[in-house]
Amino acid sequence: MTMGNPADRLDSWKEIAAYLRRDVRTVQRWEKKEGLPVHRHLHDKLGSIYAYRNELTEWFTARQTGNSAVAGRMDEQKEKIKLAVLRFGNLSGNKEDDYFSDGLTEEMMTQITRLQAPELAVIARTTAEHYDSSSKSLEQMRKELGVGYVLEGKVRRGGNRVRITAQVIHLKDQTQLWAETYERDLSDVLAVQADIAQSIARQINLALNLSEKGASPVAQKEHRRVQPAAYDAYLKARYNLHQMVPSAISRSIEDFQQAIQ
């Protein structure tokens, strides 16, 4: 891996976790067991650490695509089918609702990744987010990352109802393999996410003729009902936290507190 620019340095486990959109415990486990590129100050016996964004992105992309040098898998002689999940667009007509489509997409992508077939590699979101749904950008993604298929969609929220449209596109010939629309009540939003994510994962497997992978225990468990207002505040908090600027982080703290209340 190449050394990163000092301006792109992350100086704590919290910053690294926020960048990778995981919790601190997860990234610490990755560093210990899977070689996450984290550096340590030699003078600090307590283990003060830092990392570079480009190194983390390179490692995470390799991990997601089954890179044998990172995952230690020597049986990947057959190249995996690569799928990229693009950020779902916001159709509410209000840019301030971007946090909702962004947060919902992230939560759904997490579950889709858990359910992916062994023959499929899902491109890391930190990499996929550098591309959009334009023909030029999709072609660039195909050439640079070897992506064969893209999942993209739109989210429209009205009150406590949400409508999600999703489609899978074959990049080589720009044909649509599958498309579906889901409309649900957000009063049980966690169950909605799990249900739609599992449905999309199954349809992707069918469209690409992949083997079926059973739902993980996390996806199968019964979700406790969550108040829509609390979950809405949580999504705002996550959205603001990921901006990584002081003013947005302050707003995220307020939103987390509101979600807790």
LOFI-425191 format. One line per 5 residues: their letters; for each residue y, z negated, x of C-alpha. Coordinates in nm, 4 decimals, decimal comma. Example, Ala and Ser with C-alpha at 12.3 -4.5 7.8 and 13.67 -1.06 7.14 Angstrom:
as) -0,4500/-0,7800/1,2300 | -0,1060/-0,7140/1,3670
This chain:
mtmgn) 0,0000/0,0000/0,0000 | 0,3544/0,0647/0,1149 | 0,6070/-0,2125/0,1609 | 0,8558/-0,2407/-0,1216 | 1,2318/-0,2377/-0,1223
padrl) 1,3793/-0,5902/-0,0922 | 1,5864/-0,5181/-0,4028 | 1,2632/-0,4742/-0,5988 | 1,1183/-0,8068/-0,4872 | 0,9905/-1,0654/-0,7340
dswke) 1,0241/-1,4189/-0,6000 | 0,8059/-1,6346/-0,8229 | 0,4818/-1,6373/-1,0213 | 0,6903/-1,6332/-1,3399 | 0,8699/-1,3141/-1,2377
iaayl) 0,5422/-1,1490/-1,1380 | 0,3801/-1,2526/-1,4668 | 0,6781/-1,1240/-1,6677 | 0,6711/-0,7915/-1,4834 | 0,2988/-0,7435/-1,5505
rrdvr) 0,3391/-0,8862/-1,9017 | 0,0676/-1,1441/-1,8533 | 0,0692/-1,5222/-1,8219 | 0,1038/-1,6988/-1,4870 | -0,2568/-1,8188/-1,4838
tvqrw) -0,3868/-1,4634/-1,5258 | -0,1861/-1,3154/-1,2381 | -0,2812/-1,6069/-1,0132 | -0,6479/-1,5366/-1,0909 | -0,5952/-1,1673/-1,0154
ekkeg) -0,4394/-1,2576/-0,6810 | -0,7281/-1,4860/-0,5904 | -1,0222/-1,2791/-0,7129 | -0,9053/-0,9175/-0,7451 | -0,6579/-0,8670/-0,4631
lpvhr) -0,3279/-0,8582/-0,6521 | -0,0727/-0,7826/-0,3744 | 0,1156/-1,1132/-0,3471 | 0,2791/-1,2177/-0,0192 | 0,3387/-1,5682/0,1114
hlhdk) 0,6164/-1,7080/0,3287 | 0,4434/-1,8234/0,6451 | 0,6777/-2,1169/0,6943 | 0,6053/-2,2638/0,3519 | 0,2900/-2,4783/0,3342
lgsiy) 0,3293/-2,5123/-0,0418 | 0,2688/-2,1417/-0,0875 | 0,6060/-1,9919/-0,1777 | 0,5262/-1,6356/-0,2793 | 0,6851/-1,2991/-0,3482
ayrne) 0,5739/-0,9505/-0,4510 | 0,7141/-0,5996/-0,4811 | 0,7256/-0,4080/-0,8081 | 0,5931/-0,0822/-0,6604 | 0,2942/-0,2570/-0,5043
ltewf) 0,2127/-0,4360/-0,8298 | 0,2397/-0,1114/-1,0280 | 0,0141/0,0721/-0,7811 | -0,2451/-0,2071/-0,7909 | -0,2362/-0,2369/-1,1702
tarqt) -0,2696/0,1394/-1,2212 | -0,5655/0,1542/-0,9833 | -0,7262/-0,1421/-1,1594 | -0,6847/0,0130/-1,5048 | -0,8199/0,3530/-1,3981
gnsav) -1,1297/0,2063/-1,2352 | -1,0192/0,2701/-0,8744 | -1,3196/0,1662/-0,6648 | -1,1034/0,0401/-0,3791 | -0,9578/-0,2237/-0,6087
agrmd) -1,2309/-0,2890/-0,8620 | -1,5131/-0,2756/-0,6100 | -1,7088/-0,0318/-0,8248 | -1,9170/0,2160/-0,6291 | -2,0877/0,3670/-0,9312
eqkek) -1,7899/0,5642/-1,0596 | -1,9142/0,9045/-0,9458 | -1,8281/1,0549/-1,2812 | -1,4543/1,0690/-1,3320 | -1,3328/0,8757/-1,6329
iklav) -1,1339/1,0258/-1,9180 | -0,7774/0,8995/-1,8844 | -0,5715/0,7984/-2,1857 | -0,2070/0,6939/-2,1879 | -0,0542/0,4913/-2,4713
lrfgn) 0,3128/0,5695/-2,5208 | 0,5566/0,3225/-2,6713 | 0,5565/0,3643/-3,0488 | 0,8898/0,4862/-3,1813 | 1,1120/0,2885/-3,4150
lsgnk) 1,1734/0,4665/-3,7480 | 1,3692/0,1884/-3,9156 | 1,7012/0,3614/-3,8447 | 1,8340/0,0532/-3,6662 | 1,8160/0,0396/-3,2867
eddyf) 1,8192/-0,3396/-3,3061 | 1,4656/-0,3156/-3,4478 | 1,3349/-0,1684/-3,1197 | 1,2019/-0,5137/-3,0324 | 0,9627/-0,4956/-3,3284
sdglt) 0,8023/-0,1598/-3,2462 | 0,7949/-0,2511/-2,8763 | 0,6264/-0,5874/-2,9342 | 0,3827/-0,4543/-3,1904 | 0,2858/-0,1699/-2,9572
eemmt) 0,2215/-0,4095/-2,6698 | 0,0032/-0,6409/-2,8760 | -0,1944/-0,3482/-3,0180 | -0,2386/-0,1863/-2,6754 | -0,3842/-0,5127/-2,5428
qitrl) -0,6537/-0,5044/-2,8097 | -0,7177/-0,1310/-2,7705 | -0,7738/-0,1876/-2,3977 | -1,0250/-0,4639/-2,4749 | -1,2164/-0,2238/-2,6985
qapel) -1,2093/0,0853/-2,4773 | -1,5341/0,2664/-2,4050 | -1,6817/0,2531/-2,0504 | -1,6090/0,6245/-2,0005 | -1,2390/0,5775/-2,0808
aviar) -0,9596/0,4544/-1,8545 | -0,6352/0,3406/-2,0184 | -0,3286/0,3925/-1,7995 | -0,1313/0,0736/-1,7340 | 0,1694/0,0353/-1,9580
ttaeh) 0,3985/-0,0306/-1,6614 | 0,3098/0,3215/-1,5472 | 0,2977/0,4957/-1,8859 | 0,6404/0,3658/-1,9885 | 0,8018/0,5965/-1,7299
ydsss) 0,7075/0,8930/-1,9507 | 0,8008/0,9951/-2,3047 | 0,6609/1,2251/-2,5739 | 0,8541/1,5379/-2,4705 | 0,6419/1,8377/-2,3644
ksleq) 0,7927/1,8328/-2,0141 | 0,7211/1,4640/-1,9662 | 0,3651/1,4930/-2,0979 | 0,2908/1,7826/-1,8645 | 0,4316/1,5806/-1,5751
mrkel) 0,2041/1,2914/-1,6728 | -0,0977/1,5213/-1,6806 | -0,0264/1,6563/-1,3327 | 0,0794/1,3301/-1,1663 | -0,1723/1,0885/-1,3207
gvgyv) -0,4526/1,3164/-1,4339 | -0,4092/1,2000/-1,7930 | -0,6101/1,4022/-2,0420 | -0,5094/1,2396/-2,3695 | -0,2137/1,0525/-2,5127
legkv) -0,1911/0,8090/-2,8020 | 0,1530/0,8029/-2,9578 | 0,2940/0,6847/-3,2871 | 0,5789/0,5569/-3,4995 | 0,6514/0,2224/-3,6632
rrggn) 0,8587/0,1754/-3,9773 | 0,9211/-0,1723/-4,1105 | 1,0700/-0,2599/-4,4473 | 1,0840/-0,6267/-4,5409 | 0,7338/-0,7661/-4,5040
rvrit) 0,5682/-0,4234/-4,5030 | 0,4947/-0,2080/-4,2005 | 0,3818/0,1530/-4,1764 | 0,2267/0,2745/-3,8524 | 0,1412/0,6374/-3,7826
aqvih) -0,0688/0,7200/-3,4776 | -0,2088/1,0376/-3,3250 | -0,4167/1,1401/-3,0233 | -0,3044/1,4537/-2,8382 | -0,5059/1,6605/-2,5910
lkdqt) -0,2559/1,7367/-2,3150 | -0,4274/2,0421/-2,1729 | -0,3655/2,2539/-2,4828 | -0,1239/2,0229/-2,6728 | -0,3572/1,9994/-2,9729
qlwae) -0,3833/1,7058/-3,2101 | -0,7332/1,5550/-3,2125 | -0,6735/1,2788/-3,4632 | -0,3974/1,1265/-3,6741 | -0,3799/0,8426/-3,9250
tyerd) -0,1266/0,6333/-4,1158 | -0,1627/0,2603/-4,1803 | 0,0498/0,0621/-4,4240 | 0,0048/-0,3126/-4,4414 | 0,1587/-0,6435/-4,5467
lsdvl) 0,3018/-0,8417/-4,2544 | 0,2327/-1,1803/-4,4135 | -0,0848/-1,1831/-4,2026 | 0,0536/-0,9911/-3,9045 | -0,2027/-1,0959/-3,6430
avqad) -0,4898/-0,9791/-3,8612 | -0,2986/-0,6538/-3,9251 | -0,2623/-0,5936/-3,5512 | -0,6294/-0,6618/-3,4831 | -0,7455/-0,4468/-3,7737
iaqsi) -0,5282/-0,1455/-3,6871 | -0,5979/-0,1714/-3,3134 | -0,9741/-0,1789/-3,3740 | -0,9481/0,1160/-3,6119 | -0,7464/0,3191/-3,3588
arqin) -0,9920/0,2312/-3,0793 | -1,2862/0,3439/-3,2923 | -1,1124/0,6705/-3,3834 | -1,0288/0,7387/-3,0167 | -1,3954/0,6895/-2,9264
lalnl) -1,5019/0,9259/-3,2049 | -1,2402/1,1895/-3,1213 | -1,3374/1,1917/-2,7519 | -1,7132/1,1553/-2,8176 | -1,7271/0,8250/-2,6317
sekga) -1,9754/0,5424/-2,6664 | -1,8946/0,2651/-2,9092 | -1,7927/-0,0669/-2,7548 | -1,8212/-0,3771/-2,9676 | -1,5161/-0,5830/-3,0477
spvaq) -1,4463/-0,8608/-2,8016 | -1,4624/-1,2259/-2,9158 | -1,0823/-1,2349/-2,9104 | -1,0610/-0,9388/-3,1456 | -1,3370/-1,0657/-3,3731
kehrr) -1,2162/-1,4184/-3,4250 | -1,0427/-1,5145/-3,7458 | -0,6669/-1,5262/-3,7011 | -0,4583/-1,8032/-3,8458 | -0,1899/-1,6764/-4,0791
vqpaa) 0,1550/-1,6646/-3,9216 | 0,4892/-1,6758/-4,0980 | 0,6573/-1,3318/-4,0637 | 0,9887/-1,4924/-3,9612 | 0,8190/-1,6898/-3,6826
ydayl) 0,6401/-1,3843/-3,5492 | 0,9599/-1,1811/-3,5738 | 1,1399/-1,4384/-3,3573 | 0,8485/-1,4315/-3,1110 | 0,8706/-1,0517/-3,0754
karyn) 1,2464/-1,0754/-3,0177 | 1,1872/-1,3379/-2,7509 | 0,9275/-1,1236/-2,5706 | 1,1519/-0,8171/-2,5902 | 1,4524/-1,0008/-2,4466
lhqmv) 1,2461/-1,1728/-2,1773 | 1,1253/-0,8391/-2,0443 | 1,4821/-0,7184/-1,9919 | 1,4919/-0,9488/-1,6870 | 1,8682/-1,0080/-1,6976
psais) 2,0268/-1,3547/-1,7398 | 2,1937/-1,2875/-2,0756 | 1,8754/-1,1460/-2,2309 | 1,6613/-1,4272/-2,0892 | 1,8974/-1,6822/-2,2468
rsied) 1,8552/-1,5078/-2,5821 | 1,4782/-1,5075/-2,5361 | 1,4793/-1,8865/-2,4918 | 1,6697/-1,9234/-2,8203 | 1,4254/-1,6887/-2,9945
fqqai) 1,1206/-1,8766/-2,8603 | 1,2706/-2,2012/-2,9851 | 1,3306/-2,0476/-3,3258 | 0,9718/-1,9203/-3,3389 | 0,8438/-2,2701/-3,2581
q) 1,0590/-2,4251/-3,5292
